[in-house]
Amino acid sequence: MLSYELTRNVQEIITPEELEAVLKGNPRGYVGLEPSGRVHLGTGLIIGNKVKDLMNAGVDMIVFLADWHAYINDKFNGDMKKIRLCGEYIKGVFGALGIQPRYIWADELVSRKVYWEKVIKVAKKTSLKRAKRAMSIMGRKEDEAELDSSKIIYPFMQVSDIFEMELDIALGGMDQRHAHMLARDVAEKLNLKKPVALHTVILAGLKGFGRMDPIEAKMSKSKEGSAIFVDDAPDAIKRKLKKAYCPPSAEGNPVLQIAKHIIFPYYSRDKFVVPRDEKWGGDMVFKSYEELENAYVSGELHPMDLKNAVAMHLIDILKPAREFMEKNDDIPRALGWRG
């Protein structure tokens, strides 16, 4: 039976039985991150905390800094110096948040002849149609390969990364499902180790998604007003949450999602305080997310009180990442994020 710590915020495990089996040995897992910009809550506190959960379960976790993948994906206009500086930034804010995995750069893999042999073998076992469908893992549409054929190489590289590092577990959001399923299928064809796939929930962007596909409307650093970044100043967090979509329901509610998937499971499992003026009844204290959701949906808790409380908790949680950035303010300047 898999523990709560392993399964929290995991939307899909392919397969639970395989995961139980690999955990009996000395498993190696990874999550691949493009050094492409500032780290938002989905990467820092959903994926980041799941990395810690797996490490606590005895998994040798690797954060794979996909510098060449970012180059293919046109991040920082292909400026490799900036891409690698962004990778160092990711390492820094992860460390500040208590996430201490091993790091491997894609550059270490692409220098090996055997790696490119795998890329070719993966490509030979994959149809063009399926490769194009897998381009969603990089936030691209299928027809973009018509303009820049390097994009079609990306899925083959991601699958080959998994094989080259001899991974037992591949971690990612639900948006990485196409790549992980391709890796599992190709592994059978090439008689290679088939990775267990763990897919976390996707945080909605602050503008919400209503009936839209949640993957399409996920929190994204490239969408204006969509994301809270782990190094955001307190005033920025308050301002963003004040403007956030917050319908009178739990479905598609990004503010409640932050409470459900970040604050309760990792930081305030038994006490979530909502500060309120005495004239409105004083502070409210919730011992579970379910209590909070019920109070909100019933109208007992006002949306602005919920937003203020979530902001207060996030400001406290993210303090170490802000302090890291304050001490390393040359990074945002060099990457064009500030000043």
C-alpha positions as CSV (number, residue, x, y, z in Angstrom):
1,M,0.0,0.0,0.0
2,L,1.4,3.4,-1.0
3,S,1.7,6.0,1.7
4,Y,-0.3,9.3,1.8
5,E,3.0,11.1,1.5
6,L,3.7,9.4,-1.8
7,T,0.3,9.8,-3.3
8,R,-0.6,13.4,-2.2
9,N,-1.1,15.7,-5.2
10,V,-0.6,12.7,-7.5
11,Q,-3.4,12.5,-10.1
12,E,-2.1,9.4,-11.8
13,I,0.4,6.6,-11.2
14,I,1.2,4.2,-14.1
15,T,1.2,1.8,-12.4
16,P,0.8,1.6,-8.6
17,E,1.9,-2.0,-8.6
18,E,5.0,-1.2,-10.5
19,L,5.8,1.7,-8.1
20,E,5.4,-0.6,-5.1
21,A,7.8,-3.0,-6.7
22,V,10.6,-0.5,-7.6
23,L,10.4,1.1,-4.1
24,K,11.6,-2.2,-2.7
25,G,15.0,-1.7,-4.4
26,N,17.1,1.4,-4.8
27,P,15.1,3.3,-7.3
28,R,16.2,6.3,-9.3
29,G,13.7,9.0,-10.4
30,Y,13.7,12.3,-12.1
31,V,11.8,15.3,-13.2
32,G,12.9,17.3,-16.2
33,L,12.8,21.1,-16.0
34,E,13.6,23.5,-18.8
35,P,15.6,26.5,-17.5
36,S,13.2,28.9,-19.2
37,G,12.1,31.5,-16.6
38,R,11.0,32.2,-13.1
39,V,9.8,29.3,-10.9
40,H,6.1,29.4,-10.1
41,L,4.1,27.6,-7.5
42,G,3.3,24.6,-9.7
43,T,7.0,23.9,-10.3
44,G,8.3,25.0,-6.9
45,L,5.7,23.7,-4.5
46,I,3.8,21.0,-6.3
47,I,6.7,19.3,-8.2
48,G,9.3,20.4,-5.7
49,N,7.5,19.0,-2.7
50,K,6.8,15.8,-4.7
51,V,10.6,15.5,-5.3
52,K,11.0,15.7,-1.5
53,D,8.3,13.1,-0.9
54,L,10.0,10.6,-3.2
55,M,13.4,11.3,-1.7
56,N,11.9,10.6,1.8
57,A,10.7,7.3,0.4
58,G,14.3,6.3,-0.6
59,V,14.3,7.4,-4.2
60,D,17.5,8.8,-5.7
61,M,15.9,11.9,-7.3
62,I,17.4,13.8,-10.1
63,V,16.3,17.2,-11.3
64,F,17.3,17.2,-14.9
65,L,18.1,20.7,-16.1
66,A,17.2,20.5,-19.8
67,D,19.4,23.2,-21.2
68,W,19.5,21.9,-24.8
69,H,15.7,21.2,-24.7
70,A,15.2,24.9,-23.7
71,Y,17.4,25.9,-26.6
72,I,15.2,23.9,-29.0
73,N,12.2,25.4,-27.4
74,D,13.5,29.0,-28.1
75,K,13.8,30.0,-24.5
76,F,15.8,33.2,-23.9
77,N,16.0,33.4,-27.7
78,G,18.4,30.5,-27.7
79,D,21.0,32.3,-25.5
80,M,22.7,29.3,-23.9
81,K,24.5,31.5,-21.3
82,K,21.2,32.8,-20.0
83,I,19.6,29.3,-20.1
84,R,22.3,27.9,-17.9
85,L,22.2,30.9,-15.5
86,C,18.5,30.2,-15.2
87,G,19.3,26.6,-14.3
88,E,21.5,27.9,-11.5
89,Y,18.6,30.1,-10.4
90,I,16.3,27.0,-10.3
91,K,18.9,25.2,-8.1
92,G,19.1,28.2,-5.8
93,V,15.4,28.6,-5.2
94,F,14.9,24.9,-4.9
95,G,17.6,24.7,-2.3
96,A,16.1,27.7,-0.4
97,L,12.8,25.9,-0.3
98,G,14.5,22.8,1.2
99,I,14.6,20.7,-2.0
100,Q,18.0,19.0,-2.3
101,P,18.0,16.5,-5.2
102,R,20.9,15.6,-7.5
103,Y,21.2,17.8,-10.6
104,I,22.2,16.6,-14.1
105,W,22.4,18.9,-17.1
106,A,21.2,17.8,-20.5
107,D,24.6,19.0,-21.7
108,E,26.2,16.0,-19.9
109,L,24.1,13.6,-21.9
110,V,24.3,15.1,-25.3
111,S,28.1,14.8,-25.3
112,R,27.8,11.0,-25.4
113,K,27.6,9.0,-28.6
114,V,25.5,6.4,-27.0
115,Y,22.9,9.0,-26.1
116,W,22.4,9.9,-29.8
117,E,22.1,6.2,-30.7
118,K,19.2,6.1,-28.3
119,V,17.6,9.2,-29.8
120,I,17.7,7.6,-33.2
121,K,16.4,4.3,-32.0
122,V,13.5,6.0,-30.2
123,A,12.7,8.0,-33.4
124,K,12.7,4.8,-35.5
125,K,10.1,3.2,-33.1
126,T,7.9,6.3,-33.1
127,S,5.5,7.5,-35.8
128,L,5.6,11.1,-37.0
129,K,2.0,11.5,-35.9
130,R,2.7,10.4,-32.4
131,A,5.9,12.5,-32.1
132,K,3.9,15.6,-33.2
133,R,1.2,14.8,-30.6
134,A,3.9,14.6,-27.9
135,M,5.0,18.1,-28.7
136,S,2.4,19.3,-26.2
137,I,5.0,18.4,-23.5
138,M,6.9,21.5,-24.6
139,G,3.9,23.8,-24.8
140,R,3.9,23.6,-28.6
141,K,1.3,22.8,-31.2
142,E,1.8,20.1,-33.9
143,D,2.0,22.5,-36.8
144,E,5.0,24.4,-35.3
145,A,7.3,21.6,-36.5
146,E,6.4,22.7,-40.0
147,L,8.3,25.9,-39.4
148,D,11.1,24.6,-37.2
149,S,11.9,20.9,-37.6
150,S,14.2,20.9,-34.5
151,K,11.0,20.8,-32.5
152,I,10.2,17.3,-33.6
153,I,13.5,16.1,-32.0
154,Y,12.4,17.2,-28.5
155,P,10.1,14.2,-27.7
156,F,12.8,11.7,-28.8
157,M,15.3,13.5,-26.6
158,Q,13.0,13.5,-23.6
159,V,12.4,9.7,-23.9
160,S,16.1,9.1,-24.5
161,D,16.9,11.1,-21.3
162,I,14.9,8.6,-19.3
163,F,16.7,5.6,-20.8
164,E,20.2,7.1,-20.7
165,M,19.8,7.9,-16.9
166,E,18.4,4.4,-16.4
167,L,15.4,5.7,-14.5
168,D,12.8,3.8,-12.6
169,I,10.5,6.7,-12.0
170,A,9.5,9.6,-14.2
171,L,7.8,12.5,-12.4
172,G,6.0,15.4,-14.0
173,G,2.7,17.2,-14.3
174,M,-0.2,15.7,-16.2
175,D,1.1,17.8,-19.2
176,Q,4.0,15.4,-19.4
177,R,1.9,12.3,-19.9
178,H,2.5,12.0,-23.6
179,A,6.3,11.8,-23.2
180,H,6.1,9.3,-20.3
181,M,3.7,7.0,-22.1
182,L,5.8,7.1,-25.2
183,A,8.8,6.1,-23.1
184,R,6.9,3.2,-21.6
185,D,5.8,2.0,-25.1
186,V,9.2,2.4,-26.7
187,A,10.9,0.7,-23.7
188,E,9.0,-2.5,-24.5
189,K,10.0,-2.3,-28.2
190,L,13.7,-1.7,-27.4
191,N,13.8,-4.1,-24.3
192,L,14.8,-1.2,-22.0
193,K,13.7,-0.4,-18.5
194,K,10.1,0.8,-18.4
195,P,9.7,3.8,-16.2
196,V,6.9,4.2,-13.7
197,A,5.1,7.4,-14.4
198,L,3.9,9.8,-11.6
199,H,1.8,12.7,-12.8
200,T,0.9,15.5,-10.4
201,V,-2.1,17.7,-10.4
202,I,-2.0,20.9,-12.5
203,L,-2.6,24.2,-10.7
204,A,-4.9,26.5,-12.6
205,G,-3.7,29.9,-13.6
206,L,-5.0,32.7,-11.5
207,K,-7.4,33.8,-14.2
208,G,-9.1,30.4,-13.9
209,F,-10.3,28.1,-16.6
210,G,-14.0,27.4,-16.1
211,R,-14.8,24.6,-18.5
212,M,-11.6,24.8,-20.4
213,D,-9.0,22.0,-20.4
214,P,-7.1,22.5,-17.1
215,I,-3.8,21.7,-18.9
216,E,-4.5,24.4,-21.4
217,A,-5.3,26.9,-18.6
218,K,-2.5,25.8,-16.2
219,M,-0.5,28.3,-14.2
220,S,2.1,29.5,-16.6
221,K,5.0,31.9,-16.4
222,S,4.4,32.9,-20.0
223,K,0.8,34.1,-19.5
224,E,0.5,37.5,-18.0
225,G,-1.2,37.5,-14.6
226,S,-1.4,33.7,-14.5
227,A,1.3,32.8,-12.0
228,I,2.6,33.4,-8.5
229,F,6.4,33.0,-8.5
230,V,8.3,31.6,-5.6
231,D,10.4,34.7,-5.3
232,D,7.5,37.2,-5.6
233,A,7.5,40.1,-3.2
234,P,4.7,40.1,-0.5
235,D,2.9,43.0,-2.2
236,A,3.0,41.2,-5.6
237,I,1.4,38.0,-4.0
238,K,-1.3,40.1,-2.4
239,R,-2.0,42.0,-5.6
240,K,-2.1,38.9,-7.7
241,L,-4.5,37.0,-5.4
242,K,-6.7,40.1,-5.0
243,K,-7.3,39.9,-8.8
244,A,-7.5,36.1,-8.9
245,Y,-10.5,34.3,-10.3
246,C,-12.4,33.0,-7.3
247,P,-15.9,31.7,-8.2
248,P,-18.4,30.6,-5.5
249,S,-17.5,27.0,-6.0
250,A,-14.4,24.7,-5.7
251,E,-14.3,23.7,-9.3
252,G,-11.7,25.5,-11.3
253,N,-11.0,27.8,-8.3
254,P,-7.2,28.6,-8.3
255,V,-7.3,30.2,-4.8
256,L,-8.9,27.1,-3.2
257,Q,-6.5,24.9,-5.2
258,I,-3.5,26.6,-3.6
259,A,-5.0,25.9,-0.2
260,K,-5.8,22.3,-1.1
261,H,-2.6,21.2,-2.9
262,I,0.0,23.4,-1.2
263,I,-0.9,24.9,2.1
264,F,-2.8,22.0,3.8
265,P,-0.8,19.0,2.7
266,Y,2.6,20.5,3.3
267,Y,2.5,23.5,5.6
268,S,-0.7,23.8,7.6
269,R,-2.2,20.3,7.8
270,D,-4.1,21.0,11.0
271,K,-4.5,24.7,11.2
272,F,-5.4,27.2,8.5
273,V,-6.1,30.7,10.0
274,V,-8.2,33.2,8.2
275,P,-7.7,36.6,9.8
276,R,-10.9,38.7,10.0
277,D,-11.9,41.9,11.8
278,E,-13.8,41.5,15.0
279,K,-16.8,43.2,13.5
280,W,-17.1,40.4,11.0
281,G,-16.8,37.7,13.7
282,G,-13.0,37.6,14.2
283,D,-10.5,35.0,12.9
284,M,-11.7,31.7,11.5
285,V,-9.6,28.5,12.0
286,F,-9.9,25.4,9.8
287,K,-8.5,22.0,10.7
288,S,-8.9,20.5,7.3
289,Y,-9.2,21.6,3.7
290,E,-12.7,20.1,3.6
291,E,-13.8,22.4,6.4
292,L,-12.4,25.4,4.5
293,E,-14.1,24.4,1.2
294,N,-17.4,23.9,2.9
295,A,-17.3,27.2,4.6
296,Y,-16.4,29.0,1.4
297,V,-18.9,27.2,-0.9
298,S,-21.7,27.8,1.7
299,G,-21.0,31.5,1.7
300,E,-19.8,31.6,5.3
301,L,-16.3,32.6,4.2
302,H,-16.0,35.7,2.0
303,P,-13.8,35.4,-1.2
304,M,-11.6,38.4,-0.1
305,D,-11.0,36.8,3.3
306,L,-10.0,33.6,1.6
307,K,-7.6,35.4,-0.7
308,N,-6.0,37.4,2.1
309,A,-5.5,34.2,4.1
310,V,-3.9,32.3,1.2
311,A,-1.7,35.3,0.5
312,M,-0.6,35.4,4.2
313,H,0.4,31.8,4.2
314,L,2.2,31.9,0.9
315,I,4.2,35.0,1.9
316,D,5.4,33.0,4.9
317,I,6.1,29.8,3.0
318,L,8.0,31.6,0.2
319,K,10.2,33.8,2.5
320,P,13.4,31.6,2.0
321,A,13.1,31.9,-1.9
322,R,12.7,35.7,-1.6
323,E,15.7,35.9,0.6
324,F,17.8,33.9,-1.9
325,M,16.9,36.2,-4.7
326,E,17.6,39.3,-2.6
327,K,21.1,38.0,-2.0
328,N,21.5,37.1,-5.6
329,D,19.9,40.1,-7.3
330,D,22.5,39.9,-10.2
331,I,20.5,36.9,-11.5
332,P,17.2,38.7,-12.3
333,R,19.1,41.6,-13.7
334,A,21.2,39.4,-16.0
335,L,18.1,37.5,-17.2
336,G,16.1,40.7,-17.8
337,W,13.5,40.1,-15.1
338,R,14.2,43.3,-13.1
339,G,15.9,46.6,-13.5
